[in-house]
């Protein structure tokens, strides 16, 4: 029995479903800013050039730790610090409302502003 007959699909349904797969795969981790697509591969400089400065930023410094397990000490040991920034872009006619996480000057993640607390 063919897949079309088994699931009640018409000949036109399968190509439509196949075309939707890339859109679903890209739905997490990018946003449009005017005609530009911003992803985690975009540099911070390019982000500011294409979208402007964010409406607000939350900046924190977090310890970088490694696990230590030795005869005199076990647990974690601080080996450095990292700068974490949350850039908040408000929804406008050019930009969807988004929160961009920048870690040590590189874009690490992009989320919808509606999805963040």
Buried (B, 14 or more C-beta within 10 A) or exposed (E): EEEEEEEEBEEEEEEEEEEEEEEEEEEEBBBBBEEBEBEEEBEBEEBEEBBBEBEEEEEEEEEEEEEEEEEEEEEEEEEEEEEBBBBBBEEEEBBBBBBBBBEEEEBEEBBBBEEEE
